[in-house]
Amino acid sequence: MARHLITSALPYINGIKHLGNMVGSMLPADVYARYLRQRGHEVLYICATDEHGTPAELAAKEAGVPVDAFCAEQHDAQKAIYDGFQLAFDYFGRSSSAENREITQHFARRLKENGFIEERAIRQVYSIADGRFLPDRYIVGTCPHCGYDKARGDQCENCTRVLDPTDLINPRSAISGSSELEVRETKHLFLLQSKLAGEVESWIDATSEEWPQLSSSIARKWLTEGLHDRAITRDLEWGVPVPADAWPELAAEGKVFYVWFDAPIEYIGATKEWSDQDPANRDWKSWWYEADDTVRYTEFMGKDNVPFHTVMFPATQLGTREPWKKVDYVKSFNWLNYYGGKFSTSQKRGVFTHDALEILPADYWRYFMMANAPESDDTSFTWEHFTATVNKDLADTLGNFVNRVLSFSRKRFGDAVPAGKPAGEAEARLGDEIAGLLAEYEGHMETLQFRKAAAALRALWSAGNSYLEEKAPWLEIKSDEEGAALTLRTAMNLIHLYAVISEPFIPASARAMRGAFALTDDTARWVTAEEAKALASVPAGTAFTVPPVLFAKITDEDLAVYRERFGGEDPAA
């Protein structure tokens, strides 16, 4: 079995994230990690809060608390929400950890030794009103490429183009709002990406063939435009400090590393945090440093993060001249929008993760988001689509099947799985269909095609309903009680099968389905094709209970309340 290292893009520390952030990184990574664990692979799923940089300082300033206290509080708040969504991280760390500081500084020293970091005098924006140099994210203005009027000094979130603060039109301070800015000279460290461009291109050529087109096209666009040397230090109070032994002058000035330099290194740092909790049994270097050929590394992220993960971070790793594990597969996502427009906290438009969990259980959201994941293009959340999906797929197709089978069997045969006659032709056909659909489902999961996987899972649920309608045990029992018992026993085995294979998407509901049967040593271990075809994992005589309703339907009244609370109009209308 392979060893699978999985990371999802680090969520920024400043504020609760919306559903688009969840579906573009952490949730699909969790679905994939759960699937691989069920298949018997060794999995290490690592994530962390991204705590450095301008967003943290600005948010802490607005909250009126020290930035370290703000980050600690927000880390706990975000972790609680991710626990609520049942994200099964092996470790959820913090980029402000001592481990990340140590490894980031190590990377910087190695890059300097190898001639890939250079100290340069540059001209930087200085805010007279604020009395300080402004890091790129402290400057906002209009993007020169697309005209977006809230572009940041490092990147336009609208067109994803990487920017320099001096590129902005009508720039102003994000601290004071003052446009009284001037350019002064200061010194910073630069990562000499231009000297590593050939190596990065060779690495992408050798690695990206199986990546999704979205990932490879963004990486190659950067290569085509040319890799420029990039400043990797900033004038901030909060961040990984420049080490004094390597750059005493800059360290004395309080320079810290650019958040996009240390954030990807935190994948390694968080793994060391995990390892340091149990060093006798955990070896972080076996995953990252001289990792053997059995380690397969998969990254999950939104498309705006792709350039940093496919170009800047690999360049950083290559430049150390050390055997760091580099990504094998970059699974990237387009945007999940809200009624065709962006999610907006200030305008109270869209669903944010804490609100989502407040109104409905996590499985409703998990299934909907993965069934509609923005893989090939941008997608749009609407309450009407969400309601239709929940009611049709979860409530009617899966939940109703589970309830009607178990309730009817208990009513007519008692609290144990009935025996009935041996399986017949209908059961053989069903077994073949289930085995075929399961193979299709597995194929999509192996290739990280989540929308297709969700469709195959839905088809598996539908097959059970079709079988039940064909056999109609509520009629069959009137003339052939043993035949009805066989039908119900087969359907109960389908329920158990559904519990196992649905676990990556809807883990809480899967546990409820498995828990309905009093099986000894029952686990979520994946089923083989033969087991799926036989439909015999729950033998006759097994005690069972009828679980509470798995999925309550969303009513028209619920829909009206949600639209009123979160907004539902088309912003372009």
Backbone hydrogen bonds, N-H to C=O, Kabsch-Sander energy under -0.5 kcal/mol:
donor,donor_aa,acceptor,acceptor_aa,energy
3,R,294,T,-2.4
4,H,2,A,-0.6
4,H,42,E,-3.2
5,L,3,R,-0.6
5,L,296,R,-2.3
6,I,4,H,-0.5
6,I,44,L,-2.8
7,T,298,T,-2.1
8,S,46,I,-1.0
9,A,300,F,-2.3
13,I,50,D,-1.7
15,G,13,I,-1.8
19,L,351,V,-1.9
21,N,18,H,-0.6
22,M,18,H,-1.5
23,V,19,L,-2.7
24,G,20,G,-1.3
25,S,22,M,-1.0
26,M,21,N,-0.6
27,L,22,M,-2.3
29,A,25,S,-1.5
30,D,26,M,-2.1
31,V,27,L,-2.6
32,Y,28,P,-2.4
33,A,29,A,-2.5
34,R,30,D,-2.8
35,Y,31,V,-2.1
36,L,32,Y,-2.5
37,R,33,A,-2.4
38,Q,34,R,-2.2
39,R,35,Y,-1.6
40,G,37,R,-1.5
41,H,36,L,-2.2
42,E,2,A,-1.3
43,V,41,H,-0.6
44,L,4,H,-2.7
46,I,6,I,-2.9
46,I,44,L,-0.7
47,C,91,Y,-2.0
49,T,93,G,-2.0
50,D,11,P,-2.6
51,E,49,T,-0.9
53,G,238,W,-0.9
57,E,53,G,-1.5
58,L,54,T,-3.0
59,A,55,P,-2.4
60,A,56,A,-2.5
61,K,57,E,-2.4
62,E,58,L,-2.3
63,A,59,A,-2.1
64,G,60,A,-1.1
65,V,60,A,-1.9
70,F,66,P,-2.5
71,C,67,V,-2.4
72,A,68,D,-2.0
73,E,69,A,-2.2
74,Q,70,F,-2.6
75,H,71,C,-2.5
76,D,72,A,-1.7
77,A,73,E,-2.0
78,Q,74,Q,-2.8
79,K,75,H,-2.7
80,A,76,D,-2.0
81,I,77,A,-1.5
82,Y,78,Q,-2.4
83,D,79,K,-2.4
84,G,80,A,-1.8
85,F,81,I,-1.7
86,Q,83,D,-1.6
87,L,82,Y,-2.6
88,A,86,Q,-0.7
89,F,87,L,-1.5
90,D,45,Y,-2.5
91,Y,45,Y,-1.5
93,G,47,C,-2.8
93,G,91,Y,-0.6
95,S,49,T,-2.2
97,S,94,R,-1.7
101,R,97,S,-1.9
102,E,98,A,-2.5
103,I,99,E,-2.4
104,T,100,N,-2.7
105,Q,101,R,-2.2
106,H,102,E,-1.8
107,F,103,I,-2.6
108,A,104,T,-2.3
109,R,105,Q,-2.4
110,R,106,H,-2.4
111,L,107,F,-2.6
112,K,108,A,-2.2
113,E,109,R,-2.6
114,N,110,R,-1.8
115,G,112,K,-1.6
116,F,111,L,-3.2
117,I,111,L,-0.6
118,E,190,F,-2.0
120,R,188,H,-2.9
122,I,120,R,-0.5
122,I,186,T,-3.6
124,Q,122,I,-0.6
124,Q,184,R,-3.9
126,Y,182,E,-3.8
127,S,132,R,-2.7
128,I,126,Y,-0.7
128,I,180,E,-1.7
129,A,180,E,-0.6
131,G,127,S,-1.6
132,R,127,S,-1.3
134,L,125,V,-2.5
138,Y,135,P,-1.9
139,I,136,D,-1.4
140,V,172,R,-2.2
141,G,151,A,-2.1
142,T,169,I,-2.9
143,C,148,Y,-2.8
147,G,143,C,-1.6
151,A,141,G,-1.6
151,A,148,Y,-0.9
152,R,155,Q,-1.3
153,G,136,D,-1.3
153,G,139,I,-1.3
156,C,161,R,-2.4
157,E,155,Q,-0.7
160,T,156,C,-2.1
163,L,154,D,-2.2
167,D,164,D,-2.7
168,L,164,D,-0.6
168,L,165,P,-1.1
169,I,142,T,-2.5
172,R,140,V,-2.0
173,S,178,S,-2.7
174,A,138,Y,-4.1
177,G,173,S,-1.3
181,L,179,S,-2.0
182,E,126,Y,-2.4
184,R,124,Q,-3.0
184,R,182,E,-0.5
186,T,122,I,-2.9
188,H,120,R,-2.4
190,F,118,E,-2.5
191,L,230,R,-3.1
192,L,116,F,-3.0
192,L,190,F,-0.6
193,Q,191,L,-2.2
195,K,192,L,-0.9
196,L,192,L,-0.5
196,L,193,Q,-1.1
197,A,193,Q,-0.7
197,A,194,S,-0.6
200,V,196,L,-2.6
201,E,197,A,-2.7
202,S,198,G,-2.2
203,W,199,E,-2.4
204,I,200,V,-2.8
205,D,201,E,-2.7
206,A,202,S,-1.9
207,T,203,W,-1.4
208,S,204,I,-2.9
210,E,207,T,-0.7
211,W,208,S,-1.4
216,S,212,P,-2.2
217,S,213,Q,-2.9
218,I,214,L,-1.5
219,A,215,S,-2.1
220,R,216,S,-2.5
221,K,217,S,-1.9
222,W,218,I,-1.8
223,L,219,A,-1.9
224,T,220,R,-2.8
225,E,221,K,-2.1
226,G,222,W,-0.8
226,G,223,L,-0.7
228,H,226,G,-0.6
230,R,191,L,-2.2
232,I,189,L,-3.0
233,T,189,L,-0.6
234,R,256,V,-2.9
236,L,234,R,-1.1
242,V,255,K,-2.1
246,A,243,P,-0.9
247,W,243,P,-2.3
251,A,247,W,-2.4
252,A,248,P,-2.1
253,E,249,E,-1.3
254,G,251,A,-1.4
255,K,250,L,-2.2
256,V,234,R,-2.1
257,F,240,V,-2.8
258,Y,232,I,-2.7
261,F,258,Y,-2.3
262,D,258,Y,-1.6
263,A,259,V,-2.7
265,I,261,F,-0.5
266,E,262,D,-1.1
266,E,263,A,-0.8
267,Y,264,P,-1.5
268,I,264,P,-0.6
268,I,265,I,-0.8
269,G,265,I,-2.4
270,A,266,E,-4.0
271,T,267,Y,-1.3
272,K,268,I,-2.1
273,E,269,G,-2.3
274,W,270,A,-2.5
275,S,271,T,-2.5
276,D,272,K,-3.1
277,Q,273,E,-0.9
277,Q,274,W,-0.7
278,D,275,S,-1.4
281,N,278,D,-1.7
282,R,278,D,-1.4
284,W,282,R,-0.5
286,S,283,D,-0.9
287,W,284,W,-1.2
288,W,284,W,-1.4
289,Y,285,K,-1.9
290,E,288,W,-0.6
290,E,323,P,-2.6
292,D,286,S,-0.5
295,V,292,D,-1.7
296,R,3,R,-2.9
296,R,294,T,-0.5
297,Y,295,V,-0.5
298,T,5,L,-2.7
298,T,296,R,-0.5
299,E,329,Y,-2.6
300,F,7,T,-1.9
301,M,331,K,-1.9
303,K,333,F,-2.2
305,N,302,G,-1.8
306,V,302,G,-0.5
306,V,303,K,-0.8
309,H,305,N,-1.5
310,T,306,V,-2.4
311,V,307,P,-1.6
312,M,307,P,-1.3
313,F,308,F,-2.9
315,A,311,V,-2.3
316,T,312,M,-2.2
317,Q,313,F,-2.5
318,L,314,P,-3.1
319,G,315,A,-2.4
320,T,316,T,-0.7
320,T,317,Q,-0.9
321,R,318,L,-1.4
322,E,317,Q,-0.7
324,W,322,E,-2.1
325,K,288,W,-2.8
328,D,297,Y,-2.6
329,Y,297,Y,-1.8
331,K,299,E,-3.1
331,K,329,Y,-0.7
332,S,330,V,-0.8
333,F,301,M,-1.4
334,N,374,P,-3.2
337,N,335,W,-0.7
337,N,379,T,-3.3
338,Y,341,G,-3.8
339,Y,337,N,-0.5
339,Y,381,F,-2.3
341,G,338,Y,-2.0
344,S,349,R,-2.9
348,K,345,T,-1.0
349,R,344,S,-2.6
350,G,348,K,-0.5
350,G,566,F,-1.6
352,F,350,G,-0.5
353,T,17,K,-2.8
355,D,352,F,-0.5
356,A,352,F,-2.4
357,L,353,T,-1.9
358,E,354,H,-1.1
359,I,355,D,-1.5
360,L,356,A,-2.0
364,Y,361,P,-0.9
365,W,361,P,-0.9
366,R,362,A,-2.9
367,Y,363,D,-2.4
368,F,364,Y,-1.9
369,M,365,W,-2.7
370,M,366,R,-2.1
371,A,367,Y,-2.6
372,N,368,F,-1.2
373,A,370,M,-1.1
375,E,373,A,-2.3
379,T,335,W,-2.3
381,F,337,N,-3.3
386,F,382,T,-2.5
387,T,383,W,-2.7
388,A,384,E,-2.3
389,T,385,H,-2.4
390,V,386,F,-2.6
391,N,387,T,-2.6
392,K,388,A,-2.4
393,D,389,T,-2.2
394,L,389,T,-1.0
394,L,390,V,-0.6
395,A,390,V,-2.6
396,D,391,N,-2.3
397,T,392,K,-1.8
398,L,393,D,-1.5
399,G,394,L,-3.4
400,N,395,A,-2.0
402,V,398,L,-2.2
403,N,399,G,-2.3
404,R,400,N,-2.7
405,V,401,F,-2.0
406,L,402,V,-2.1
407,S,403,N,-2.5
408,F,404,R,-2.0
409,S,405,V,-2.2
410,R,406,L,-2.2
411,K,407,S,-2.1
412,R,408,F,-2.1
413,F,409,S,-3.2
414,G,409,S,-0.6
414,G,410,R,-1.3
417,V,542,T,-2.6
421,K,482,E,-1.3
428,A,424,G,-1.9
429,R,425,E,-2.4
430,L,426,A,-2.2
431,G,427,E,-2.6
432,D,428,A,-2.1
433,E,429,R,-2.4
434,I,430,L,-3.0
435,A,431,G,-2.4
436,G,432,D,-2.2
437,L,433,E,-2.6
438,L,434,I,-2.6
439,A,435,A,-2.0
440,E,436,G,-1.8
441,Y,437,L,-2.6
442,E,438,L,-2.9
443,G,439,A,-2.2
444,H,440,E,-1.9
445,M,441,Y,-2.1
446,E,442,E,-2.7
447,T,443,G,-1.4
448,L,445,M,-1.1
449,Q,444,H,-2.9
450,F,448,L,-1.0
453,A,449,Q,-2.2
454,A,450,F,-2.6
455,A,451,R,-2.0
456,A,452,K,-2.2
457,L,453,A,-2.4
458,R,454,A,-2.5
459,A,455,A,-2.0
460,L,456,A,-1.8
461,W,457,L,-2.1
462,S,458,R,-2.4
463,A,459,A,-1.9
464,G,460,L,-1.1
465,N,461,W,-1.4
466,S,462,S,-2.5
467,Y,463,A,-2.2
468,L,464,G,-2.3
469,E,465,N,-2.5
470,E,466,S,-2.3
471,K,467,Y,-2.6
472,A,468,L,-2.7
475,L,472,A,-2.1
476,E,472,A,-2.8
477,I,473,P,-2.1
478,K,475,L,-1.4
479,S,475,L,-0.5
479,S,476,E,-1.3
480,D,476,E,-3.1
484,A,480,D,-2.2
485,A,481,E,-2.2
486,L,482,E,-2.0
487,T,483,G,-2.2
488,L,484,A,-2.4
489,R,485,A,-2.6
490,T,486,L,-2.6
491,A,487,T,-2.4
492,M,488,L,-2.4
493,N,489,R,-1.8
494,L,490,T,-1.8
495,I,491,A,-2.0
496,H,492,M,-2.0
497,L,493,N,-2.3
498,Y,494,L,-3.2
499,A,495,I,-2.2
500,V,496,H,-1.8
501,I,497,L,-2.5
502,S,498,Y,-2.1
503,E,500,V,-0.8
505,F,502,S,-1.0
506,I,502,S,-2.9
510,A,506,I,-2.3
511,R,507,P,-2.2
512,A,508,A,-1.8
513,M,509,S,-2.2
514,R,510,A,-2.6
515,G,511,R,-2.8
516,A,512,A,-0.6
516,A,513,M,-0.9
517,F,514,R,-1.6
518,A,543,A,-2.9
519,L,517,F,-2.0
522,D,519,L,-0.9
526,W,38,Q,-2.0
532,A,528,T,-2.5
533,K,529,A,-2.3
534,A,530,E,-2.2
535,L,531,E,-1.9
536,A,531,E,-0.5
541,G,417,V,-3.0
542,T,539,P,-1.7
544,F,415,D,-2.0
545,T,516,A,-2.1
555,T,553,K,-0.6
559,L,555,T,-2.5
560,A,556,D,-2.1
561,V,557,E,-2.0
562,Y,558,D,-2.6
563,R,559,L,-2.4
564,E,560,A,-2.0
565,R,561,V,-2.3
566,F,562,Y,-2.8
567,G,563,R,-1.7
573,A,570,D,-1.8
